[in-house]
Amino acid sequence: MNMMVLILLVMVTVGAAGFALVPSALGNKQADKRMKAYRGDMRTNRREADANRIRETRRKNVQEALKSQAEENGKKRLTVPDMLFQAGMKTKPATYIRNSVIFGAGLFVVLFVVQVPFYFAAIFALAGAYLLPRMYVMRKRKKYQDQFLTELPNAIEAIVRGVKTGLPLNDSMRVVAKDTKEPVKSEFGRVLDQQSFGFSMTDAVQVLLDRVPLPEVNFFVVVISVQQQSGGNLSEALGNLARVLRNRKKMKEKVKAMSSEAKASAGIIGALPIVVSTLVSIVSPAYLLPLVNTSVGQLCLGIGVLMMATGIFVMNRMVQFEV
């Protein structure tokens, strides 16, 4: 009987010890799992924090570069050599000035022959010699920039494909300079020529901004410059840039379509006085002669021309939108 009681007490003791030790062992395993999970979360959070810090640093570098370049470009005055260079023209500044003087002299002779008063002819000739050649070159410059922006996203996407396949940035640009359309083809070839002269990629891409001083080109130059200085995923950055450029182009086309009615109205209103005066002169040649032959008429004509020019300028600025 005593033996049975002793065995029963031993069994109870062993069971109690098992119940006491097994949960603590299981609890230690769960605590270890929780600790490992916590450490893993800490590593993940640290990696995310480092990535965010690097991304924030790169964003600040891009913003500072954009701000400095915008301030530098804002301080620049568009000179005749810069205007001809950015229009993609090979005309020398001396040739441009000579042709402007010849054009002004010819305009003065024509106005004097049609019996426009001497001082009016001189004023119109001077204004025409300065404004009309400049307007022509600026129109060529705008057309050159539009052609460049049309092809730039394709060039950037070609660089992205080359970088993703393992090509260096120089070789990817060489592909662009070989296979894309003008004027992107020539401009990227100019960048490669600068590198062959010993310039770094950061300095070489500045040629693009000097030739085509536009925000879109500035974005591309800043992305390349920041990547060369601080590293990063170039293909991802350029891919995002190509998408942004295409979206900007779509927005510009939308703005152009929405403002086309206002531009047509401005053109009709601006051309109406000239058309009416021409038709009246054809039907009744002597009707408008007092505007030319009398001093009061000449004064009124000058005031009318000045007001027309002011109105055309205001209407032109009203339909200009920056995207």
Number of C-alpha atoms within 10 A of each C-alpha: 6 7 8 9 10 11 12 12 12 12 12 12 12 12 12 11 11 12 11 11 12 11 11 12 11 11 12 12 12 12 12 12 12 12 12 12 12 12 12 12 12 12 12 12 12 12 12 12 12 12 12 12 12 14 13 12 13 18 13 12 18 18 13 13 19 18 12 12 16 15 11 10 15 9 9 8 9 11 10 16 15 13 19 22 18 23 22 17 14 8 12 13 16 11 10 17 15 12 14 20 18 13 19 22 17 14 19 22 16 14 18 16 11 9 12 17 14 12 10 15 20 19 12 17 22 18 12 20 22 16 12 14 18 17 12 12 19 16 13 18 21 15 14 19 20 14 15 19 21 16 16 24 21 17 24 23 19 20 26 22 15 20 21 13 10 10 14 13 17 16 15 21 23 17 18 25 22 14 12 17 17 14 20 23 21 15 19 24 18 17 23 20 13 18 17 11 9 10 14 14 18 18 14 22 25 20 17 20 20 15 20 24 16 15 15 18 22 21 19 21 23 21 22 19 22 18 17 14 10 11 11 15 9 19 18 13 15 22 18 13 19 21 14 15 22 16 12 14 16 12 13 15 12 11 16 15 11 12 15 12 12 15 17 11 12 20 14 12 15 17 13 12 14 11 12 11 13 14 12 14 14 11 10 11 11 10 12 14 13 13 15 16 13 11 11 12 15 17 13 14 15 14 12 13 13 12 12 16 13 12 15 17 13 12 18 14 10 13 17 12 10 6 9
